[in-house]
Amino acid sequence: MDLFDKISAKQGPLKDYAASSEGYYMFPKLEGEIGPRMTFQGKEVICWSVNNYLGIGNIPEVRANDTEVTKKWGLAYPMGSRMMSGHTSSHEELQSQLADFVGKEAAFLLNFGYQGILSIVQSLVDRHDVIVYDYESHACIVDGVNLHIGKKFTYKHNDIESLKKNLERAKRITDETGGGILVISEGVFGMRGDQGKLKEIVSLKKTYGFRLLVDDAHGFGVLGEKGQGAGFHQGIQDDIDVYFATFAKSFASIGAFVASTKDIILHLQYTMRSQIFAKSLPMPFVESALFRLNLIKTNPKFKEQLWKITNALQQGIKDVGFDIGNTNSCVTPVYIKGSIEDARIIVKELRDNHGIFTSMVVYPVIPKGMILLRLIPTAAHSMKEVEETLNAFKELKVFISELQAQSKLTETV
Ligand SMILES: Cc1ncc(COP(=O)(O)O)c(C=O)c1O
């Protein structure tokens, strides 16, 4: 069969909806400045859909610094991978400041978080080792694990008994191969918003002797006294052996970093294929990350405002009668039972009739029959925007009940 004919015939769960969804449900264009109010299809919407947690993406001092460093360096410098020709003192300076901030001996910058995690996982293990990782891990972790040629086991999401069972299995194998065990969790799970049970996970280290890698994309900048992440928040940062975070969320930029002991960072630096064989982070992103880091270290107001908005939004949505699951971070999921078709009706109602823009998550990202409206509060939102949104959710509740009565919706919460 011709390869392209086969591709055209087989659409897959999301592509089936491409023709009727593109531009509205999928690949929507949010226009205007990144912020709490943006433009969608020519109309202003309150935007709960961008991970600009600390709200700093567009504040005047950040914009001024972004412009200044771009003017100074352009986007080209440095060229090549870090190992060949893409290394600078600014990269080193940022690494050293990040390591210090997250309480680790050393850090290494990554050109993208996704590719970075992929290579971190691949570099940490060989065929004798076993990986045990959370079933609901982000795609970049899953893809990294898939590069591992040795054994790998998932444990049920945030389920410590299931983790123990799988550690037993892993240990039986490594006792034979002479390898080690790598456990991987997220600091904050980006869809459900629940923190990884890091404290409970590290308490198993004595028994099973594993090393722990934490992807803290959604905890960095948001949790911990100064925003140092989920490990600080849970008081176990020292027990995280390899810590990862991205600049694509609370820093509202691009790039990422990994932090660990000097030895491990040296190993990663010389083995991470996505970094050795790809261009280094350009200077404007490095220097703007230095600026952002300094800004959040010295300005607790961003994190305080973020949590004020988060608490008001989460409490309000619960009070209206929606289920937000067990989030204990800023990620705010609203769970509704229904089909993909139902999700489209609900999201359209929110966007067109209430001017509220949320992300919509459906199967295969979450189980069939569930709809997840994912709201990301930021420090840039105001209480007025929370209030307007809660009013919209009140009306949405009535809307869903009416649809349900006419049985246009499958069973809804
Ligand atoms: C948990 C998690 N890890 C890693 C990444 C990838 O980060 P980046 O956008 O820097 O590639 C994301 C982004 O969606 C994420 O949510």
The ligand as an SDF file (V2000), in Angstrom:
LIG
                    3D

 16 16  0  0  0  0  0  0  0  0999 V2000
    5.1460   18.2170   32.4940 C   0  0  0  0  0  0  0  0  0  0  0  0
    5.8110   18.8120   31.2920 C   0  0  0  0  0  0  0  0  0  0  0  0
    7.0850   18.4780   31.0210 N   0  0  0  0  0  0  0  0  0  0  0  0
    7.7260   18.9880   29.9580 C   0  0  0  0  0  0  0  0  0  0  0  0
    7.1050   19.8510   29.0830 C   0  0  0  0  0  0  0  0  0  0  0  0
    7.8420   20.3220   27.8740 C   0  0  0  0  0  0  0  0  0  0  0  0
    8.3890   21.5840   28.0610 O   0  0  0  0  0  0  0  0  0  0  0  0
    8.7730   22.5340   26.8470 P   0  0  0  0  0  0  0  0  0  0  0  0
    7.5430   23.2600   26.4410 O   0  0  0  0  0  0  0  0  0  0  0  0
    9.8640   23.3900   27.4160 O   0  0  0  0  0  0  0  0  0  0  0  0
    9.2850   21.6700   25.7240 O   0  0  0  0  0  0  0  0  0  0  0  0
    5.7860   20.2330   29.3290 C   0  0  0  0  0  0  0  0  0  0  0  0
    5.0890   21.1610   28.4180 C   0  0  0  0  0  0  0  0  0  0  0  0
    3.9710   20.9920   28.0360 O   0  0  0  0  0  0  0  0  0  0  0  0
    5.1220   19.7030   30.4640 C   0  0  0  0  0  0  0  0  0  0  0  0
    3.8600   20.0350   30.7470 O   0  0  0  0  0  0  0  0  0  0  0  0
  1  2  1  0
  2  3  1  0
  2 15  2  0
  3  4  2  0
  4  5  1  0
  5  6  1  0
  5 12  2  0
  6  7  1  0
  7  8  1  0
  8  9  2  0
  8 10  1  0
  8 11  1  0
 12 13  1  0
 12 15  1  0
 13 14  2  0
 15 16  1  0
M  END
$$$$
